[in-house]
Amino acid sequence: MAKDFSFDEEETPPVRKPTSPARRKVEPPIVDDDDEDDEDDRPVRRKARSAGPSTVGDFLSFRRMMVPVLIQLFFWFGVVVCLAAGVYGVTQKQQENQLAGVAMMLFGPFLWRIYCEMLIVVFRINETLTGIKNLLEKQSRR
């Protein structure tokens, strides 16, 4: 007496090929803001808060940091300073100053960008941790 291990087509889930992490779609977080217990316990999808334009109230209440925007302005100012210092170095009569000026024009903006990105990463980590904290607080209230 052999067992029949056949499955109906409805019981088998469709097979999906794994996608690379770069091609996966990031879905907005699932947030259930209902305090009522509905028969349907599926979480409700809410629109994720965009990183778009913020209101003045967000800045005044420190929910949105303004330093990352200032760092971007600071970056462009630094690029202009690097290029100006490089041009000044190239116009000098000493060969060491000319080489330093060329190096400043070529590598100065690149290194300045790395420094500014590291500063912005610190603020992005702060925003991400704040979002995680808010989600954990919402989940603990349930």
N, C-alpha and C positions, 0 to 999 in steps of 0.2 A: 504494500500500500504506500504509494509515493505521495508526498505532499505537493500540492499545487502552489507554486510561488509566483504566480502571475499577478500582475497588478492592473487595475483599471487605469485608463488614461487620465481620469479625473484625479486619482490619488497621487500620481507622480508629479512632483514639481518640475517646472521647466528648467532645463539646464542652461545656465548662462556662462559664457566665457568670462574669465576674470579680465578686468580692464586694468591698464596701468594707472598708477596713482595720479599721473598728470592728466588723464582723460576722465577721471571720475568726477561726477558732478557733486558739488558740496551742497547739501540740502540745508535749509534753514533749521534752526533748532525747534524741537517740538515743545510747545509750552501749553499747559493746561491751566488756564486761569479760572476755571469754573470752581466755585466752592460747593456747588450742589453735586450730589451723587446721581448721575443720570444712569439710565439703563445702559446706554451706550458709553462704555468707559474708554473709548479710543481718545487719545490726546488730540487736541485741536492744534492745527498748524497756524502759527501766527507769523506775520511778516517780521523778519529779523531787522533789528534797528540798523539802518544803513550808516555808513561812515560819511555820509554826504554833508551838506551844509548844516551847521549847528545853529541853534538860536543863541541869542545873547544870554538867556537864562542858563543855558548849559555851561557857558564860560563862567558866569558869575557864581554858579553853585558848584563849580569845580567838577562837574560830571564829564566835561570835555576839556582836555588839556590844550593849551594854546602854544606851548613850547615847541611841539613838533612843527607847527607852521612857522614859528620864528626860526627854528633850526634850518628850514629850507631857505628862508631869506638869508640867513647867516651863511649858508653854503655858497650862494651866488656871490655874496660880498667877498667871501674868501677866495673864490675862483678869480675874481677880478684882481684882488690883491696879489695872488700868486702870479698871474700873468703880468701885472705891472712890475712886480719885483723881478721877474724873469727878464723883461725888456730892459729894465734899469741895469741888471747885471750884464746883459749882452752888450750894452753900450759902453761899459767900462773898458779901460785900456789894458788892464791886467788879464792875462789868459785864464787864471783861476776863477776870477769873477765872471768871465764870459761863460766858462763851462758850468759854473754854479747857476747862472741865469738860464741857460738852456735846460739844465736839469730841473730847475724850478718851474719852468713853463711846461715841461713834459710830465713830470711826476707830481708836482705840487697839487694840481686839481684832483688827480687820482687819489692821492693819500688823504687830501682834505675830505673827499667824498666818503672814504672809508670811515674816517673819524665821525663825520656827521651821521652816517648810517648807524654807527654803533650807539650814538646818543638817541636816535629815533627808536632803535630796537628796545632800549630800556623803557621808553614811554609806551610802546606797543605791548610789551610784556605787562606793564601796569594795567593797561586797558583790558587785556585778555584775562588777567587774574581778577579784576573787578567784575567782569562778566561772569566768570566761573563762580565767584563768591555770591553774586546775586542769584544765579541759578540754584546753588546749594541752599541758600536761604529760603527760596520759594519751595524747594522740595522738602525741606525740614518742617515747614509750616503745615504741610498736608497731614 
